Amino acid sequence: MTSANGNRQHRTSSAPSDSKRAARGKCKRQFITFIICVFLVGGIAGGLIVGGVQTLGGNDAKEQPPYGTRDGKSVTENGELMLIQDAAGFTPLNCELSEELQEFTYYMCRAYYIDFDFAMSLMLSESSFNAAAVSQDGHDFGLMQIRDCNNDWLKEELGVTDMLNPYENIRAGLYILRGLFEKYNDSSKVVMAYKMGEYGASVLWDKGVYETTASQRVLAQADKFAAERNGSNEQ
């Protein structure tokens, strides 16, 4: 759907006390949660889609791809977003995206049931974590390189209007990914459809091509990110 480097924020201090660290961490989590709630409540108030869930029929729910929609549900109108607001399991990656934006991405990934490392890998591939990135043809914007032909329906369904706003951009990109996972239920095909557009990807699928060098790189990097975070958790 798209082709789309925020700077990692480094903080130094003089060894704050445990109570101060805890208070600062709590404030940060509350701020991230507040931002997410503002997005979601704003969409509900406008009668727009903020996401929803509905059980899929057939055998689709039985398939369990590694990177998305393992809950066997789909985003629909007139539903409620299953937002998980605790920070359990969140470990930031050592990359150029700020920890605050990573945590926001993590929350939204849990809400849409998309693998965080997969989303971060795709974001790296799209924009190298540059929130101000614009494609050479001038049609793809931000971290997830949202193409401008999507602006109208994304505004209608999510209420997002500024694709250079990293929070709105991430939310839009994950919303698109969620829909693609529901359609294709295959990680490599999802990457192809996101990068090439569904029609462009379908031309290759009709020729029996179900992965590209780009999709292979995204999935391989997702595994590297997962290994990095798991290693951090074990230390």
C-alpha positions in Angstrom: 0.0 0.0 0.0 2.9 2.2 0.6 6.7 2.8 0.4 7.4 5.5 4.4 13.7 8.4 11.2 12.4 9.6 14.4 15.3 10.1 16.8 15.7 7.9 19.8 15.6 10.0 23.0 18.5 9.5 25.4 18.1 10.8 28.9 20.8 11.3 31.5 20.4 12.0 35.2 22.3 11.7 38.4 21.0 8.3 39.6 17.5 9.1 40.7 16.0 7.2 43.6 13.9 4.1 43.1 10.7 6.0 44.1 11.5 8.7 41.5 12.1 6.1 38.8 8.8 4.4 39.6 6.9 7.7 39.6 8.5 8.7 36.3 7.7 5.3 34.7 4.1 5.5 36.0 3.6 9.0 34.6 5.0 7.9 31.2 2.7 4.9 31.0 -0.3 7.1 32.0 0.7 9.6 29.3 0.9 6.9 26.6 -2.5 5.4 27.7 -4.0 8.9 27.6 -2.8 9.5 24.1 -4.3 6.2 22.9 -7.6 6.9 24.7 -7.8 10.3 23.1 -7.5 8.7 19.6 -10.1 6.0 20.4 -12.6 8.1 22.2 -12.4 10.7 19.4 -13.2 8.1 16.8 -16.2 6.8 18.8 -17.5 10.3 19.4 -17.5 11.0 15.7 -19.3 7.8 14.9 -16.1 6.5 13.1 -14.4 3.1 13.2 -12.0 2.8 16.0 -11.7 -0.9 15.5 -13.9 -3.7 16.5 -14.0 -7.4 16.7 -16.2 -10.1 15.3 -15.6 -13.8 15.0 -14.7 -15.0 11.5 -16.5 -17.9 10.0 -15.2 -21.0 8.3 -11.7 -22.3 8.9 -9.9 -19.0 8.9 -9.9 -18.8 12.7 -8.1 -22.1 12.9 -5.1 -20.9 11.0 -2.4 -19.3 13.2 0.0 -17.1 11.3 3.0 -15.9 13.3 2.5 -12.2 13.0 -1.2 -11.2 13.0 -4.9 -11.9 13.6 -4.3 -15.0 15.7 -7.4 -14.2 17.7 -9.6 -15.2 14.7 -11.5 -11.9 14.8 -12.0 -9.0 12.4 -12.2 -5.3 12.6 -15.7 -4.1 11.8 -18.0 -1.1 12.2 -20.0 -0.7 15.4 -17.7 -2.7 17.6 -15.3 -2.0 20.5 -11.6 -2.0 20.3 -10.0 -4.5 22.8 -7.4 -2.2 24.1 -4.9 -3.6 26.5 -3.5 -0.7 28.6 -0.9 -2.4 30.8 2.7 -2.4 29.8 3.3 -6.1 30.6 5.8 -7.6 28.2 6.9 -4.3 26.6 10.7 -4.1 26.0 11.9 -1.3 23.7 14.2 -2.1 20.9 17.6 -0.4 20.5 16.7 1.6 17.4 16.1 5.1 16.1 12.4 5.3 17.2 11.8 6.9 20.5 10.8 4.7 23.4 7.5 6.6 23.7 6.6 5.9 20.1 7.6 2.2 20.5 5.4 1.9 23.5 2.5 3.4 21.6 3.1 1.0 18.8 3.2 -1.9 21.2 -0.2 -0.9 22.7 -1.8 -0.6 19.3 -0.3 -3.9 18.2 -1.8 -5.6 21.2 -5.2 -4.0 20.4 -5.1 -5.1 16.8 -3.5 -8.4 17.5 -0.4 -7.7 15.4 3.0 -8.9 16.3 5.0 -5.9 17.6 8.3 -7.0 16.1 6.7 -7.6 12.8 5.2 -4.0 12.9 8.5 -2.5 13.8 10.3 -4.4 11.1 7.9 -3.2 8.5 8.2 0.4 9.8 12.0 0.1 9.6 11.7 -1.1 6.0 9.2 1.7 5.1 10.9 4.8 6.6 14.0 3.8 8.6 12.0 5.2 11.6 11.9 8.7 10.0 8.6 10.2 11.1 9.0 13.0 8.5 9.8 10.7 5.6 8.1 11.5 2.2 8.6 9.2 -0.8 10.4 10.4 -3.9 7.1 10.6 -5.8 5.6 12.7 -3.0 2.7 10.4 -2.3 3.8 8.3 0.7 4.1 9.8 4.2 5.5 9.2 7.6 6.7 6.2 9.6 4.5 3.7 7.8 4.6 5.5 4.5 0.8 5.9 4.1 0.0 6.6 0.5 -2.2 9.7 0.0 -4.8 7.8 -1.9 -5.8 6.3 1.4 -6.3 9.6 3.3 -10.0 10.0 2.7 -11.1 6.5 3.9 -8.7 6.6 6.8 -10.1 10.0 7.8 -13.6 8.6 7.6 -13.0 5.4 9.5 -10.3 6.5 12.0 -10.5 10.3 12.1 -6.8 10.6 11.3 -5.9 13.7 9.2 -2.1 14.2 9.5 0.1 11.4 8.2 3.2 13.2 9.4 1.9 13.0 13.0 3.7 9.8 14.1 0.8 8.7 16.4 -1.8 9.1 13.7 0.5 7.5 11.1 1.2 4.4 13.3 -2.4 4.0 14.0 -3.3 4.2 10.3 -0.6 1.8 9.3 -1.6 -0.8 11.9 -5.2 -0.5 10.9 -4.3 -1.2 7.3 -2.2 -4.2 8.3 -5.0 -5.6 10.4 -7.3 -5.5 7.4 -4.7 -7.2 5.2 -4.1 -10.0 7.7 -7.9 -10.6 7.8 -7.9 -10.9 4.0 -4.8 -12.9 3.4 -3.9 -14.6 6.7 -0.3 -15.0 5.4 2.6 -12.8 6.6 4.5 -12.6 3.3 1.4 -11.8 1.3 0.5 -9.1 3.8 3.9 -7.5 3.3 3.6 -7.7 -0.4 0.1 -6.2 -0.4 1.2 -3.4 2.0 4.2 -2.4 -0.1 2.9 -3.0 -3.6 -0.8 -2.4 -3.2 -3.2 -5.3 -3.3 -3.5 -5.2 -7.1 0.2 -5.1 -7.7 0.7 -8.0 -5.3 -2.1 -10.0 -6.9 -0.3 -9.8 -10.3 2.6 -11.7 -8.8 0.3 -14.1 -6.9 -1.4 -15.0 -10.2 2.1 -16.0 -11.4 2.7 -18.2 -8.4 5.0 -15.7 -6.6 4.1 -15.5 -3.0 7.1 -13.8 -1.5 9.7 -11.2 -2.6 13.1 -10.2 -1.4 11.4 -7.3 0.4 8.9 -9.5 2.2 11.7 -12.0 3.2 13.7 -9.2 4.7 10.8 -7.8 6.7 10.1 -11.3 8.2 13.8 -12.0 8.9 14.2 -8.6 10.6 11.1 -9.2 12.7 12.7 -12.4 14.0 15.9 -10.5 14.8 13.9 -7.9 16.7 12.1 -10.6 18.6 15.4 -12.3 19.5 16.9 -8.9 20.7 13.9 -8.2 23.0 13.8 -11.8 24.3 17.5 -11.5 25.1 16.9 -8.3 26.9 14.1 -9.9 29.0 16.4 -12.8 30.0 19.2 -10.5 31.3 
